[in-house]
Amino acid sequence: MNPQQTKPTQQTMTVAHTIVQQLQAWGVSRIYGVVGDTFLDFLDAINGSGLQFIAVKHESTAAFMASAEAKLTGKLGVCLATSGPGMANLLNGLGDAYQDKAPVLAITGQVPTPQIGTDTKQYLDQQVFIAPLAAYSALLTSPDATVEVFAKAIHTSLEQGAVTHVSVPKDLFTQQQSTPIRTQPHLMRGTMQVNPADIQQVAQLLQSAQKPVVVAGVGARAAAQDVVHICEALGAGLILSLGAKGMIDESNPHLLGGIGKGGSPYASELLKQADVVLLAGDTWWPQDYVPENVRIVQVDYAATNIGTKFNVELGLVGDTKVILPALAQQLQGHQPNQQWLSQIQQARQKWYAELEQEASMEGTPIHPARLIRALERTVQPDAVLCVDTGDHTVWFNRQFRGQQQDVLFSGTWRSMGFGLPAAMAAQLSAPNRQVVALVGDGCLGMSLADLSTAARYALPITVVVVNNGHLQMETDRQKVGQHTELGSDLTNPDFVKVAEACGVAGFRVTDTVDLDSVLQQAMSLPGPALIDVSVSDVMFPNTTAQEA
């Protein structure tokens, strides 16, 4: 018998169907994008597959949505664009994912293979174009490489928390290939064993402190109670990053607020006095706030994050929910410095008294602190809050007292226009949770067209617009630096009318007497709503001409 006659025939499928099944095999349930002619055959394969295509108005929105989904869920976010300008428009949202280490895969169509390298319309070398942002970028040149290329891109994104990219020539999508889909491996990492000697060494350093401070970020959220226990044992002040808001109850006596432009000046003063700092699950720390003579211990899951921005004496590499409980146990019985605890209490009392005074201002236009306090009272404890970039971000950081909410924001990239796309992605990813976007009027101007996307998919998000007619953060810097105020004033449309024209319920608030009730009304609706809040253009406290 001829051996070739008994060999089983491998199943063949198009490249387009292969990509769909490869994505689904790794848990992808939706793709964000703008339709383009280079991948119409890919859309045919998506249609009816169970993989959802979310059609948006601008490719930057698609990339922001993919980044936000990845930040919220830890899963792969996927965005899709055509060649040339479509791919170029993705880059802003991909920059956000790159800077915040969110696993995102960008799929882009490319001109047909015979036209690659020519002067044909919308051609560019996409691998060169995306190189600064992508940990892996490939041009698919053979149908038989589809599975390997996409599996590598997906795996790289998820394991490194990175942006990856695959461009597919238009004519390849319909070609056949027979390589079986590569399924996602079930990674059994086991339980990491902490070396007791290492924990003891770190504990001894922390116990030597007379003025200890703990700085905790979102990476320590799973070990929040252990952070509290460490602070109690050491008698340490506690500072949280913006992303960690709500991780620790605001009534905790060790909590000092945040640092940076929106943070507590009293927390910053104490930090400058600290002799030992424990940095747990946080990679960003304003350089101007790092004490000059301090011994730093850093705990992070990735060795690459330790000691990259300042001198770290001891670094513990591993999961905070494994390391911090062991450290808390080792610190039991330590006697804290009562004088330092007294300073912590005084700093805390001064700070919260200031916040209460700011947030109690009534009238019209509405003070931004009063808006944040109303938002705090209105949102649900498990809500997802999507905060855009601008003056309202620092007011949020300054005033919002979190519970267990998740806060999504453009951390290091700090792009305007993030809030609305992030809210839509959060609602799609967590449909049973309340989702609120806090956006400046300038921010909404950058993604305004995608209000209709929220209506198209009937997403019950609430968009709160902080409307003061300015790019306020830049206006403040212009004033402080004695620059011209050219260009920082805004010519805004009637956001309520625009919202209603897009199919979104619109509300306007001009006085604090209506603020809380309108927020509650809007958030109770079954579909999307926008609230245009007239906010005073007050200068943020202690603003300088330099970046905070």
MARGU-62043 format. One record per residue (C-alpha): residue number from 1; residue in one letter; x, y, z. Coordinates in steps of 0.5 Angstrom, whole numbers. Example, Ala and Ser with C-alpha at 12.3 -4.5 7.8 and 13.67 -1.06 7.14 Angstrom:
# residues 2
SITE,miti,lolo,x,y,z
SITE,1,A,25,-9,16
SITE,2,S,27,-2,14
***
This chain:
# residues 548
SITE,miti,lolo,x,y,z
SITE,1,M,0,0,0
SITE,2,N,2,7,-2
SITE,3,P,4,11,5
SITE,4,Q,2,17,2
SITE,5,Q,-5,14,1
SITE,6,T,-6,13,8
SITE,7,K,-3,19,11
SITE,8,P,-9,23,14
SITE,9,T,-11,30,10
SITE,10,Q,-10,36,14
SITE,11,Q,-15,41,15
SITE,12,T,-14,47,11
SITE,13,M,-17,54,12
SITE,14,T,-16,61,10
SITE,15,V,-11,66,13
SITE,16,A,-17,70,15
SITE,17,H,-21,64,19
SITE,18,T,-14,62,22
SITE,19,I,-13,69,25
SITE,20,V,-20,69,28
SITE,21,Q,-19,62,31
SITE,22,Q,-12,63,33
SITE,23,L,-15,69,37
SITE,24,Q,-21,66,40
SITE,25,A,-16,60,42
SITE,26,W,-13,65,47
SITE,27,G,-19,68,50
SITE,28,V,-20,74,45
SITE,29,S,-27,76,45
SITE,30,R,-27,83,41
SITE,31,I,-23,87,36
SITE,32,Y,-24,94,36
SITE,33,G,-23,98,29
SITE,34,V,-25,102,23
SITE,35,V,-27,98,17
SITE,36,G,-21,99,11
SITE,37,D,-21,96,4
SITE,38,T,-14,92,6
SITE,39,F,-18,87,11
SITE,40,L,-25,86,8
SITE,41,D,-24,79,7
SITE,42,F,-22,78,15
SITE,43,L,-28,82,17
SITE,44,D,-32,76,13
SITE,45,A,-29,71,17
SITE,46,I,-30,75,23
SITE,47,N,-38,75,22
SITE,48,G,-41,70,25
SITE,49,S,-35,67,28
SITE,50,G,-37,69,35
SITE,51,L,-31,74,35
SITE,52,Q,-34,81,36
SITE,53,F,-32,87,32
SITE,54,I,-33,94,35
SITE,55,A,-33,99,30
SITE,56,V,-31,106,32
SITE,57,K,-30,113,29
SITE,58,H,-23,113,29
SITE,59,E,-17,109,30
SITE,60,S,-14,112,36
SITE,61,T,-21,110,40
SITE,62,A,-20,103,38
SITE,63,A,-13,103,40
SITE,64,F,-15,106,47
SITE,65,M,-20,101,48
SITE,66,A,-16,95,47
SITE,67,S,-11,99,52
SITE,68,A,-16,100,57
SITE,69,E,-19,93,56
SITE,70,A,-12,90,57
SITE,71,K,-11,94,63
SITE,72,L,-18,92,67
SITE,73,T,-18,85,65
SITE,74,G,-10,83,64
SITE,75,K,-12,80,58
SITE,76,L,-10,81,51
SITE,77,G,-13,87,48
SITE,78,V,-14,87,40
SITE,79,C,-15,93,35
SITE,80,L,-15,93,28
SITE,81,A,-13,98,22
SITE,82,T,-12,99,15
SITE,83,S,-5,101,12
SITE,84,G,-2,108,12
SITE,85,P,-7,113,15
SITE,86,G,-11,108,19
SITE,87,M,-5,105,22
SITE,88,A,-2,111,23
SITE,89,N,-8,113,27
SITE,90,L,-7,107,32
SITE,91,L,0,110,35
SITE,92,N,-3,115,40
SITE,93,G,-7,109,43
SITE,94,L,-1,104,42
SITE,95,G,3,109,46
SITE,96,D,-1,109,52
SITE,97,A,-1,101,52
SITE,98,Y,7,101,51
SITE,99,Q,8,106,57
SITE,100,D,3,103,62
SITE,101,K,5,96,60
SITE,102,A,-2,93,57
SITE,103,P,-2,87,53
SITE,104,V,-4,89,46
SITE,105,L,-4,86,39
SITE,106,A,-5,91,33
SITE,107,I,-7,88,27
SITE,108,T,-6,92,21
SITE,109,G,-8,91,13
SITE,110,Q,-2,92,8
SITE,111,V,-2,93,1
SITE,112,P,-2,87,-4
SITE,113,T,4,83,-4
SITE,114,P,6,85,-11
SITE,115,Q,6,92,-9
SITE,116,I,10,92,-2
SITE,117,G,16,97,-3
SITE,118,T,13,101,-9
SITE,119,D,10,108,-9
SITE,120,T,3,105,-9
SITE,121,K,-3,109,-5
SITE,122,Q,-3,108,3
SITE,123,Y,4,104,3
SITE,124,L,9,105,8
SITE,125,D,14,100,12
SITE,126,Q,9,99,18
SITE,127,Q,15,95,22
SITE,128,V,19,101,22
SITE,129,F,14,106,23
SITE,130,I,11,102,30
SITE,131,A,18,100,32
SITE,132,P,19,105,38
SITE,133,L,13,102,41
SITE,134,A,12,94,39
SITE,135,A,16,89,43
SITE,136,Y,15,84,36
SITE,137,S,13,87,29
SITE,138,A,12,82,23
SITE,139,L,10,82,16
SITE,140,L,6,76,14
SITE,141,T,9,74,8
SITE,142,S,7,66,7
SITE,143,P,0,63,9
SITE,144,D,4,57,13
SITE,145,A,7,62,18
SITE,146,T,0,65,20
SITE,147,V,0,61,26
SITE,148,E,7,61,29
SITE,149,V,7,69,27
SITE,150,F,0,70,31
SITE,151,A,2,66,37
SITE,152,K,8,69,38
SITE,153,A,5,76,38
SITE,154,I,0,74,43
SITE,155,H,5,70,47
SITE,156,T,10,76,47
SITE,157,S,4,81,49
SITE,158,L,1,77,55
SITE,159,E,8,75,58
SITE,160,Q,12,82,57
SITE,161,G,6,86,58
SITE,162,A,7,89,51
SITE,163,V,5,92,45
SITE,164,T,6,87,39
SITE,165,H,4,88,31
SITE,166,V,2,84,25
SITE,167,S,1,87,18
SITE,168,V,-2,82,13
SITE,169,P,-2,84,6
SITE,170,K,-9,84,3
SITE,171,D,-8,78,-2
SITE,172,L,-6,73,4
SITE,173,F,-13,73,7
SITE,174,T,-16,69,2
SITE,175,Q,-10,64,1
SITE,176,Q,-11,57,5
SITE,177,Q,-6,54,10
SITE,178,S,-6,48,14
SITE,179,T,-2,49,20
SITE,180,P,-7,47,26
SITE,181,I,-9,53,31
SITE,182,R,-4,53,37
SITE,183,T,-8,53,43
SITE,184,Q,-6,57,49
SITE,185,P,-2,53,54
SITE,186,H,-5,53,61
SITE,187,L,1,56,65
SITE,188,M,2,52,72
SITE,189,R,7,57,75
SITE,190,G,6,54,82
SITE,191,T,7,57,89
SITE,192,M,13,62,89
SITE,193,Q,17,60,95
SITE,194,V,20,66,99
SITE,195,N,27,65,101
SITE,196,P,26,67,109
SITE,197,A,33,69,109
SITE,198,D,31,75,104
SITE,199,I,25,77,108
SITE,200,Q,29,77,114
SITE,201,Q,34,82,111
SITE,202,V,29,86,109
SITE,203,A,25,86,115
SITE,204,Q,31,88,119
SITE,205,L,32,94,114
SITE,206,L,25,96,115
SITE,207,Q,25,95,123
SITE,208,S,32,100,123
SITE,209,A,27,106,121
SITE,210,Q,25,111,125
SITE,211,K,21,115,120
SITE,212,P,18,109,115
SITE,213,V,14,111,109
SITE,214,V,10,106,105
SITE,215,V,9,108,98
SITE,216,A,4,103,94
SITE,217,G,1,102,87
SITE,218,V,-4,98,83
SITE,219,G,1,92,83
SITE,220,A,0,91,91
SITE,221,R,-8,91,90
SITE,222,A,-8,84,91
SITE,223,A,-4,85,98
SITE,224,A,-8,91,100
SITE,225,Q,-9,88,107
SITE,226,D,-2,86,108
SITE,227,V,0,93,106
SITE,228,V,-4,95,112
SITE,229,H,-1,90,117
SITE,230,I,6,93,115
SITE,231,C,4,100,116
SITE,232,E,1,98,123
SITE,233,A,7,94,125
SITE,234,L,12,99,123
SITE,235,G,8,105,125
SITE,236,A,9,108,117
SITE,237,G,6,113,113
SITE,238,L,2,110,107
SITE,239,I,2,114,100
SITE,240,L,-2,111,95
SITE,241,S,-1,112,87
SITE,242,L,-7,114,83
SITE,243,G,-8,107,80
SITE,244,A,-9,105,87
SITE,245,K,-14,109,90
SITE,246,G,-19,105,93
SITE,247,M,-14,100,95
SITE,248,I,-14,102,102
SITE,249,D,-20,105,106
SITE,250,E,-19,112,107
SITE,251,S,-21,112,114
SITE,252,N,-14,108,115
SITE,253,P,-10,112,120
SITE,254,H,-4,111,116
SITE,255,L,-6,114,110
SITE,256,L,-3,120,108
SITE,257,G,-6,121,101
SITE,258,G,-2,122,94
SITE,259,I,4,125,92
SITE,260,G,5,129,86
SITE,261,K,1,135,83
SITE,262,G,-5,133,86
SITE,263,G,-3,130,92
SITE,264,S,-2,132,99
SITE,265,P,4,137,101
SITE,266,Y,4,134,108
SITE,267,A,5,127,105
SITE,268,S,11,130,101
SITE,269,E,14,134,107
SITE,270,L,14,127,111
SITE,271,L,17,123,105
SITE,272,K,22,128,105
SITE,273,Q,24,126,112
SITE,274,A,23,119,111
SITE,275,D,30,115,113
SITE,276,V,27,108,110
SITE,277,V,21,107,104
SITE,278,L,18,101,102
SITE,279,L,16,101,95
SITE,280,A,11,96,93
SITE,281,G,8,95,87
SITE,282,D,9,102,84
SITE,283,T,14,104,78
SITE,284,W,12,111,78
SITE,285,W,15,116,83
SITE,286,P,16,123,81
SITE,287,Q,23,125,82
SITE,288,D,22,131,85
SITE,289,Y,19,127,91
SITE,290,V,25,122,92
SITE,291,P,28,123,99
SITE,292,E,36,125,98
SITE,293,N,38,121,104
SITE,294,V,34,115,104
SITE,295,R,34,107,104
SITE,296,I,29,104,99
SITE,297,V,26,97,99
SITE,298,Q,22,95,93
SITE,299,V,18,89,91
SITE,300,D,16,88,84
SITE,301,Y,14,82,80
SITE,302,A,19,84,75
SITE,303,A,26,85,76
SITE,304,T,26,90,70
SITE,305,N,22,95,74
SITE,306,I,27,95,80
SITE,307,G,32,101,81
SITE,308,T,30,104,74
SITE,309,K,29,111,77
SITE,310,F,32,111,83
SITE,311,N,37,108,88
SITE,312,V,34,102,91
SITE,313,E,38,98,96
SITE,314,L,34,92,97
SITE,315,G,29,89,91
SITE,316,L,25,83,92
SITE,317,V,23,80,86
SITE,318,G,16,77,86
SITE,319,D,8,77,87
SITE,320,T,6,82,92
SITE,321,K,1,77,95
SITE,322,V,6,72,96
SITE,323,I,12,77,99
SITE,324,L,8,82,103
SITE,325,P,4,77,107
SITE,326,A,11,74,109
SITE,327,L,14,81,110
SITE,328,A,8,83,115
SITE,329,Q,9,76,119
SITE,330,Q,16,78,120
SITE,331,L,15,85,122
SITE,332,Q,10,83,128
SITE,333,G,12,85,135
SITE,334,H,16,91,132
SITE,335,Q,15,97,137
SITE,336,P,14,103,132
SITE,337,N,16,110,133
SITE,338,Q,11,114,137
SITE,339,Q,13,121,135
SITE,340,W,13,119,128
SITE,341,L,6,116,128
SITE,342,S,4,123,132
SITE,343,Q,7,127,126
SITE,344,I,3,122,121
SITE,345,Q,-3,124,125
SITE,346,Q,-2,131,124
SITE,347,A,-1,131,117
SITE,348,R,-7,127,116
SITE,349,Q,-11,131,120
SITE,350,K,-9,138,116
SITE,351,W,-10,135,109
SITE,352,Y,-17,132,110
SITE,353,A,-19,138,113
SITE,354,E,-17,142,107
SITE,355,L,-20,137,103
SITE,356,E,-27,138,106
SITE,357,Q,-26,146,106
SITE,358,E,-25,145,98
SITE,359,A,-31,140,97
SITE,360,S,-36,144,101
SITE,361,M,-36,150,96
SITE,362,E,-43,151,94
SITE,363,G,-46,155,88
SITE,364,T,-44,157,81
SITE,365,P,-40,155,77
SITE,366,I,-38,149,81
SITE,367,H,-32,148,84
SITE,368,P,-28,142,81
SITE,369,A,-27,140,88
SITE,370,R,-34,140,89
SITE,371,L,-36,136,83
SITE,372,I,-31,130,85
SITE,373,R,-34,130,92
SITE,374,A,-41,129,88
SITE,375,L,-38,124,84
SITE,376,E,-35,120,90
SITE,377,R,-42,120,93
SITE,378,T,-46,118,87
SITE,379,V,-41,112,84
SITE,380,Q,-42,105,86
SITE,381,P,-37,102,91
SITE,382,D,-35,97,85
SITE,383,A,-35,102,79
SITE,384,V,-30,103,74
SITE,385,L,-28,110,73
SITE,386,C,-24,112,67
SITE,387,V,-21,119,68
SITE,388,D,-18,123,62
SITE,389,T,-12,127,62
SITE,390,G,-12,134,65
SITE,391,D,-13,139,70
SITE,392,H,-19,134,72
SITE,393,T,-14,129,73
SITE,394,V,-11,132,79
SITE,395,W,-17,134,82
SITE,396,F,-19,127,82
SITE,397,N,-13,125,85
SITE,398,R,-13,130,90
SITE,399,Q,-20,129,92
SITE,400,F,-23,123,91
SITE,401,R,-24,118,96
SITE,402,G,-24,111,93
SITE,403,Q,-27,105,96
SITE,404,Q,-26,99,91
SITE,405,Q,-27,102,85
SITE,406,D,-22,101,79
SITE,407,V,-19,107,76
SITE,408,L,-17,107,69
SITE,409,F,-12,113,66
SITE,410,S,-7,114,61
SITE,411,G,-1,113,66
SITE,412,T,5,115,63
SITE,413,W,3,117,56
SITE,414,R,-2,122,59
SITE,415,S,-6,123,52
SITE,416,M,-12,127,52
SITE,417,G,-18,123,49
SITE,418,F,-17,117,53
SITE,419,G,-23,117,58
SITE,420,L,-29,116,53
SITE,421,P,-26,110,49
SITE,422,A,-24,107,56
SITE,423,A,-31,107,59
SITE,424,M,-34,104,53
SITE,425,A,-28,98,53
SITE,426,A,-29,98,60
SITE,427,Q,-37,97,59
SITE,428,L,-36,92,54
SITE,429,S,-31,88,58
SITE,430,A,-35,88,65
SITE,431,P,-42,89,63
SITE,432,N,-45,88,70
SITE,433,R,-41,94,73
SITE,434,Q,-42,101,73
SITE,435,V,-38,105,69
SITE,436,V,-36,113,69
SITE,437,A,-32,117,65
SITE,438,L,-29,123,68
SITE,439,V,-27,128,62
SITE,440,G,-25,135,61
SITE,441,D,-28,139,55
SITE,442,G,-21,139,51
SITE,443,C,-21,131,52
SITE,444,L,-28,130,50
SITE,445,G,-26,134,44
SITE,446,M,-21,129,41
SITE,447,S,-26,123,42
SITE,448,L,-33,127,41
SITE,449,A,-35,123,34
SITE,450,D,-35,116,38
SITE,451,L,-41,119,43
SITE,452,S,-44,115,37
SITE,453,T,-41,109,38
SITE,454,A,-43,109,45
SITE,455,A,-50,110,43
SITE,456,R,-49,105,37
SITE,457,Y,-48,99,42
SITE,458,A,-52,102,47
SITE,459,L,-47,102,53
SITE,460,P,-50,105,59
SITE,461,I,-44,109,61
SITE,462,T,-44,116,64
SITE,463,V,-40,121,61
SITE,464,V,-38,127,66
SITE,465,V,-35,133,62
SITE,466,V,-31,138,66
SITE,467,N,-33,144,62
SITE,468,N,-29,151,64
SITE,469,G,-28,153,57
SITE,470,H,-20,152,57
SITE,471,L,-15,147,57
SITE,472,Q,-14,149,64
SITE,473,M,-7,145,66
SITE,474,E,-4,149,60
SITE,475,T,-8,156,62
SITE,476,D,-5,155,69
SITE,477,R,2,154,67
SITE,478,Q,2,160,62
SITE,479,K,-1,164,67
SITE,480,V,5,162,72
SITE,481,G,10,162,67
SITE,482,Q,8,169,65
SITE,483,H,7,167,58
SITE,484,T,1,169,53
SITE,485,E,-5,165,54
SITE,486,L,-6,164,46
SITE,487,G,-9,157,44
SITE,488,S,-11,155,51
SITE,489,D,-18,157,51
SITE,490,L,-23,153,48
SITE,491,T,-29,154,43
SITE,492,N,-34,148,45
SITE,493,P,-40,146,42
SITE,494,D,-46,145,46
SITE,495,F,-44,138,49
SITE,496,V,-52,136,51
SITE,497,K,-54,138,44
SITE,498,V,-48,134,41
SITE,499,A,-50,128,45
SITE,500,E,-57,128,44
SITE,501,A,-56,128,36
SITE,502,C,-51,122,37
SITE,503,G,-57,118,41
SITE,504,V,-54,119,48
SITE,505,A,-58,122,54
SITE,506,G,-56,129,55
SITE,507,F,-56,133,62
SITE,508,R,-53,140,64
SITE,509,V,-51,142,71
SITE,510,T,-49,149,73
SITE,511,D,-50,150,80
SITE,512,T,-49,145,86
SITE,513,V,-56,145,88
SITE,514,D,-57,140,82
SITE,515,L,-51,136,82
SITE,516,D,-52,130,86
SITE,517,S,-59,129,84
SITE,518,V,-57,129,76
SITE,519,L,-51,125,77
SITE,520,Q,-56,120,80
SITE,521,Q,-61,120,75
SITE,522,A,-56,120,69
SITE,523,M,-52,114,72
SITE,524,S,-59,110,73
SITE,525,L,-61,110,66
SITE,526,P,-60,104,62
SITE,527,G,-56,107,56
SITE,528,P,-51,112,55
SITE,529,A,-51,119,58
SITE,530,L,-47,125,58
SITE,531,I,-47,131,64
SITE,532,D,-44,137,62
SITE,533,V,-42,141,68
SITE,534,S,-40,148,68
SITE,535,V,-34,148,73
SITE,536,S,-30,154,75
SITE,537,D,-23,155,72
SITE,538,V,-20,156,78
SITE,539,M,-12,155,78
SITE,540,F,-10,149,82
SITE,541,P,-7,150,88
SITE,542,N,1,151,88
SITE,543,T,1,150,81
SITE,544,T,8,151,78
SITE,545,A,10,153,70
SITE,546,Q,14,146,71
SITE,547,E,11,139,70
SITE,548,A,9,136,76
***
